[in-house]
Amino acid sequence: MTLVGLSCFVLASFYFFTVYSRPVGVHLRNMDSFIRAVQQVEDSNPGLSPLALVRALRRTAGHDDAMTIHFLGTSYNLSDAEVLETAILNASSFSFFDKAIHHIVTDYGEERGVVLTPDGTTVALAPLLLGIESGLKAKLEGTPAVGIFPLTLGRTLGLTFLSLQDFPPSYRLGPNGCWDNVEHPKVFKLSRPATLATDAVINGGMDGAILGTDLSSLPEQEQPQALSEILKGYYSYILHEGQGLDAVTSHVSPRRREISRSILEPLDSLHSQVMETLALVWKLEKTEWIALDTGVAKAVKDGLQTFVHKYWDCPQVIRRCQWGAKASRGTPIPLSLPLQFLYVHHTYEPSSPCLSFRNCSRNMRSMQRFHQEDRGWADIGYSFVVGSDGYVYEGRGWHHLGTHTRGHNDIGYGVSVIGNYTATLPSRHAMDLLRHRLVRCGVDGGRLAANFTFHGHRQVVNYTTCPGDAFFSEIRSWEHFRE
């Protein structure tokens, strides 16, 4: 099969996965609702193993494709099938789980089979649960965890790279989207036509790879927790004032990018794994065999470079629609890129670091309201704002003029860390998001000059002590800082 023929095959597969739809009722779609439903099944069926439960969930969503069966076996031939019928398949919860897990993108750009997590990000449940099942199978059966990467990320990434190799890099993966309501989410609408690897699918794949790897490597004497507890530990963690993620040693969702990178790098190995996954796809789906030649290898290499930049080098940015931003009161003015400077701020008010998506979003809305109504600005002034919850929040963004550093708004980005850092420092994790992740994303993406300069707000504006004495003392030690 030629690359042209291969692309046709991939696009046909892509069409099946993204356009096929079944009637789906409206229901709340957040991770907490899903976890509560799982826990109800567990409470009603004492002794039901997490592996049996996650297999039953796979059965409800009809995820018995060739590759899944190859690694995990069919979900229908189970020794505890009678228990599972009672627990899931004849229960009133069947409809909920079917709608929650079955991933599709409709003709109208609505992505289903995804949930809003407590940290403000959106996750597809199918790859998450396949990763968990792979890890549980490896742990409980004492077999190697060979299927985790192909089932969570490998197949999706490989097919996407081949089908979209002629597209601009920024369109080869994603997109993200917006919920109709972050308090009571029902509809998730994508920002542009979907690839097979939407942001939610990649988030779910990264989470599935992390949790599957963790479960497969549990000590021999340690038994896996219940599925609801596995999910709670990862998504419903609690951060503590003054420490944020610095004090967290367990794997939690805000760290999915750095943790998945640590378990999947180096890039050469990742490339090999994607190529092996594609070879298995052709074999299992009985398509015409092709040699994985230089054309396929190059498409995978180029695609992985896009993946690494977008999902590993760059931090997760919580979009305006997610934190509840109001529209700008004027026409956004485009910047001439790349910019030479990055001006560091602290918010001063709010004075306390925000430790959750709910609080950080509330802080963002409060700042936007102050900037628009009290200051009379068109929008929130900052380009980006860093929370202590592990995320960066979008203000004016990379491409539009901000109102953050008087006289310098058109030559630099203004990035603020939520909190008052006159006497104390932001969390180490929050500072690293700004100092390393955000600036690397800006430089590699052509938005920030490679020889950019860090300045504290006070260095270029006389009337302020921003970003606080303690924080300013810290940034003076950073590479790219200039007096």
VENMODA-V301405 format. One record per residue. N is the residue number from 0. RES is the residue in one letter. PSI is psi in degrees with one decimal (NA if undefined). BURIAL is + if it has 16 or more other C-alpha atoms within 10 Angstrom, else -. Layout:
n;res;psi;burial
N;RES;PSI;BURIAL
N;RES;PSI;BURIAL
This chain:
n;res;psi;burial
0;M;130.6;-
1;T;169.5;-
2;L;-34.7;-
3;V;-47.0;-
4;G;-39.3;-
5;L;-43.6;+
6;S;-38.0;+
7;C;-42.2;-
8;F;-44.9;+
9;V;-43.4;+
10;L;-35.4;+
11;A;-42.8;-
12;S;-42.5;-
13;F;-42.7;+
14;Y;-41.0;-
15;F;-44.6;-
16;F;-34.2;-
17;T;-27.3;+
18;V;-29.9;-
19;Y;135.6;-
20;S;154.1;-
21;R;157.8;-
22;P;126.9;-
23;V;125.8;-
24;G;163.6;-
25;V;129.0;-
26;H;162.5;-
27;L;138.5;+
28;R;79.1;+
29;N;160.7;+
30;M;-35.8;+
31;D;-41.2;+
32;S;-41.7;+
33;F;-44.5;+
34;I;-41.5;+
35;R;-40.0;-
36;A;-41.4;+
37;V;-44.1;+
38;Q;-34.9;+
39;Q;-40.8;-
40;V;-43.8;+
41;E;-43.7;+
42;D;-32.5;-
43;S;-12.8;-
44;N;72.6;+
45;P;137.3;-
46;G;-7.2;-
47;L;121.8;+
48;S;152.6;+
49;P;-33.7;+
50;L;-43.9;+
51;A;-39.8;+
52;L;-44.9;+
53;V;-30.1;+
54;R;-40.7;+
55;A;-38.0;+
56;L;-37.6;+
57;R;-39.0;+
58;R;-39.2;+
59;T;-32.1;+
60;A;-3.6;+
61;G;34.5;-
62;H;54.0;+
63;D;54.3;+
64;D;172.7;-
65;A;-43.0;+
66;M;-39.1;+
67;T;-43.8;+
68;I;-38.6;-
69;H;-43.2;-
70;F;-34.3;+
71;L;-10.4;+
72;G;164.7;-
73;T;147.8;+
74;S;-3.7;+
75;Y;-24.9;-
76;N;77.2;-
77;L;140.7;-
78;S;-27.6;-
79;D;34.6;-
80;A;-36.8;-
81;E;-41.4;-
82;V;-40.7;+
83;L;-37.8;+
84;E;-43.8;-
85;T;-39.9;-
86;A;-40.8;+
87;I;-57.1;+
88;L;-23.4;+
89;N;8.3;-
90;A;162.8;-
91;S;-17.4;-
92;S;-8.6;-
93;F;-49.5;+
94;S;-42.4;+
95;F;-49.8;+
96;F;-38.4;+
97;D;-47.8;+
98;K;-34.3;+
99;A;-35.1;+
100;I;-34.1;+
101;H;112.9;+
102;H;125.7;+
103;I;160.9;+
104;V;124.0;+
105;T;171.0;+
106;D;-18.6;-
107;Y;10.5;-
108;G;12.4;+
109;E;128.0;+
110;E;123.2;+
111;R;163.4;+
112;G;20.6;+
113;V;154.9;+
114;V;151.7;+
115;L;123.4;+
116;T;163.0;+
117;P;-22.0;+
118;D;1.1;+
119;G;0.0;+
120;T;164.3;+
121;T;133.4;+
122;V;133.0;+
123;A;130.8;+
124;L;-31.6;+
125;A;-55.9;+
126;P;-31.3;+
127;L;-49.4;+
128;L;-33.2;+
129;L;-39.1;+
130;G;-43.5;+
131;I;-44.5;+
132;E;-40.8;+
133;S;-44.0;+
134;G;-41.0;+
135;L;-41.3;+
136;K;-45.0;+
137;A;-41.9;+
138;K;-50.5;+
139;L;-25.7;-
140;E;-4.2;-
141;G;31.3;-
142;T;158.8;-
143;P;145.1;-
144;A;70.1;+
145;V;-15.7;-
146;G;-1.3;+
147;I;-53.1;+
148;F;-47.9;+
149;P;-38.8;+
150;L;-27.2;+
151;T;-43.9;+
152;L;-35.6;+
153;G;-52.2;+
154;R;-46.3;+
155;T;-47.4;+
156;L;-46.5;+
157;G;-48.5;+
158;L;-35.4;+
159;T;-42.8;+
160;F;-40.1;+
161;L;-36.8;+
162;S;-23.9;+
163;L;26.7;+
164;Q;-22.8;+
165;D;0.2;-
166;F;156.2;-
167;P;147.7;-
168;P;-38.0;-
169;S;-12.9;-
170;Y;4.3;+
171;R;-18.2;+
172;L;156.5;+
173;G;-162.5;+
174;P;-173.9;+
175;N;-173.4;+
176;G;-165.1;+
177;C;141.1;+
178;W;151.7;+
179;D;-28.5;-
180;N;122.5;-
181;V;-17.5;+
182;E;-39.4;-
183;H;72.4;-
184;P;135.6;+
185;K;-37.7;+
186;V;129.7;+
187;F;115.4;+
188;K;128.5;+
189;L;153.8;+
190;S;-15.5;-
191;R;174.6;-
192;P;141.7;-
193;A;148.2;+
194;T;174.0;+
195;L;-31.8;+
196;A;74.7;+
197;T;166.5;+
198;D;-39.5;+
199;A;-39.1;+
200;V;-41.2;+
201;I;-41.3;+
202;N;-46.1;+
203;G;-36.8;+
204;G;-43.2;+
205;M;-43.5;+
206;D;-40.5;+
207;G;-39.1;+
208;A;-40.5;+
209;I;-52.4;+
210;L;-37.7;+
211;G;-42.9;+
212;T;-42.6;+
213;D;-45.5;+
214;L;-37.9;+
215;S;-21.0;+
216;S;15.7;+
217;L;145.2;-
218;P;151.3;-
219;E;-37.7;-
220;Q;-8.4;-
221;E;126.3;-
222;Q;146.9;-
223;P;149.1;+
224;Q;170.9;-
225;A;153.2;+
226;L;-41.8;+
227;S;-36.8;+
228;E;-36.7;+
229;I;-46.2;+
230;L;-40.7;+
231;K;-44.7;+
232;G;-33.2;-
233;Y;-37.9;+
234;Y;-23.2;+
235;S;35.6;+
236;Y;164.2;+
237;I;126.4;-
238;L;151.4;+
239;H;141.9;-
240;E;134.0;-
241;G;-13.0;+
242;Q;-37.0;+
243;G;-138.2;+
244;L;-12.5;+
245;D;-33.1;-
246;A;-1.6;-
247;V;120.9;-
248;T;-20.6;-
249;S;166.9;-
250;H;123.4;+
251;V;158.8;+
252;S;-35.3;+
253;P;-15.5;+
254;R;15.1;+
255;R;-36.1;+
256;R;-47.2;+
257;E;-35.4;-
258;I;-45.1;+
259;S;-35.9;+
260;R;-41.5;+
261;S;-29.3;-
262;I;-14.4;-
263;L;-20.1;-
264;E;162.8;-
265;P;169.3;-
266;L;-35.8;-
267;D;-41.0;-
268;S;-40.3;-
269;L;-41.2;+
270;H;-44.7;+
271;S;-39.4;-
272;Q;-38.4;+
273;V;-42.5;+
274;M;-42.0;+
275;E;-37.1;+
276;T;-42.7;+
277;L;-41.3;+
278;A;-38.8;+
279;L;-36.2;+
280;V;-48.5;+
281;W;-39.9;-
282;K;-48.3;-
283;L;-35.0;-
284;E;5.6;-
285;K;36.5;-
286;T;167.6;-
287;E;128.9;-
288;W;137.3;-
289;I;152.3;-
290;A;133.7;-
291;L;79.2;-
292;D;-171.3;-
293;T;-29.7;-
294;G;-44.5;-
295;V;-44.4;+
296;A;-39.9;+
297;K;-40.3;-
298;A;-40.6;+
299;V;-42.9;+
300;K;-47.3;+
301;D;-40.0;-
302;G;-40.0;+
303;L;-34.0;+
304;Q;-40.3;-
305;T;-43.5;+
306;F;-47.7;+
307;V;-44.2;-
308;H;-48.3;-
309;K;-37.5;+
310;Y;-10.1;+
311;W;-49.0;+
312;D;-44.9;+
313;C;143.5;+
314;P;161.1;+
315;Q;124.7;+
316;V;124.5;+
317;I;116.3;+
318;R;161.7;+
319;R;-42.8;+
320;C;-25.9;+
321;Q;-35.6;+
322;W;0.2;+
323;G;34.0;-
324;A;144.6;+
325;K;160.9;-
326;A;150.0;-
327;S;144.5;-
328;R;4.7;-
329;G;-180.0;-
330;T;119.6;-
331;P;137.2;-
332;I;121.7;-
333;P;146.3;-
334;L;155.4;+
335;S;108.4;-
336;L;155.2;-
337;P;158.5;+
338;L;156.5;+
339;Q;-18.9;+
340;F;153.2;+
341;L;117.7;+
342;Y;124.2;+
343;V;131.5;+
344;H;163.4;+
345;H;156.5;+
346;T;-24.6;+
347;Y;-57.3;+
348;E;122.9;-
349;P;142.1;+
350;S;-19.4;-
351;S;142.1;+
352;P;144.4;+
353;C;135.9;+
354;L;6.7;+
355;S;158.2;+
356;F;-40.5;+
357;R;-46.9;+
358;N;-41.2;-
359;C;-40.6;+
360;S;-41.1;+
361;R;-41.4;-
362;N;-41.4;+
363;M;-44.1;+
364;R;-37.4;+
365;S;-43.5;+
366;M;-41.8;+
367;Q;-41.3;+
368;R;-42.6;+
369;F;-45.2;+
370;H;-39.5;+
371;Q;-44.7;+
372;E;-40.9;-
373;D;-41.6;-
374;R;-20.6;-
375;G;19.8;-
376;W;164.6;+
377;A;-27.5;+
378;D;178.8;+
379;I;139.4;+
380;G;-33.7;+
381;Y;152.1;+
382;S;-46.3;+
383;F;157.3;+
384;V;135.2;+
385;V;126.7;+
386;G;170.8;+
387;S;16.4;+
388;D;0.2;+
389;G;5.3;+
390;Y;157.1;+
391;V;138.0;+
392;Y;135.4;+
393;E;127.0;+
394;G;-106.3;+
395;R;-19.4;+
396;G;-171.2;+
397;W;-26.9;+
398;H;-6.3;+
399;H;145.0;+
400;L;131.7;+
401;G;-177.3;+
402;T;78.5;+
403;H;-30.7;+
404;T;95.6;+
405;R;128.5;-
406;G;-4.8;-
407;H;10.4;+
408;N;-27.4;+
409;D;-4.1;+
410;I;-0.6;+
411;G;162.3;+
412;Y;145.9;+
413;G;117.4;+
414;V;125.1;+
415;S;145.9;+
416;V;129.1;+
417;I;123.4;+
418;G;170.3;+
419;N;115.0;+
420;Y;41.0;+
421;T;-43.3;+
422;A;-17.9;-
423;T;164.7;-
424;L;154.6;+
425;P;166.0;+
426;S;152.6;+
427;R;-39.0;-
428;H;-42.0;+
429;A;-42.2;+
430;M;-37.6;+
431;D;-35.3;-
432;L;-41.7;+
433;L;-52.9;+
434;R;-37.8;+
435;H;-53.6;-
436;R;-49.8;+
437;L;-42.4;+
438;V;-35.6;+
439;R;-40.6;+
440;C;-43.1;+
441;G;-43.0;+
442;V;-49.8;+
443;D;-26.8;-
444;G;2.1;+
445;G;15.4;-
446;R;-26.7;+
447;L;132.7;+
448;A;144.5;+
449;A;-31.5;+
450;N;35.8;-
451;F;165.5;+
452;T;132.7;+
453;F;133.1;+
454;H;143.1;+
455;G;149.0;+
456;H;-41.6;+
457;R;-22.3;+
458;Q;-25.8;+
459;V;-5.3;-
460;V;122.1;-
461;N;-29.7;-
462;Y;6.8;-
463;T;153.3;-
464;T;6.1;+
465;C;137.4;+
466;P;34.9;+
467;G;145.9;+
468;D;-46.2;+
469;A;-46.0;-
470;F;-39.3;+
471;F;-39.1;+
472;S;-37.6;-
473;E;-47.2;-
474;I;-17.3;+
475;R;-18.7;-
476;S;-4.6;-
477;W;145.0;-
478;E;143.1;-
479;H;-4.9;+
480;F;141.7;-
481;R;136.9;-
482;E;NA;-
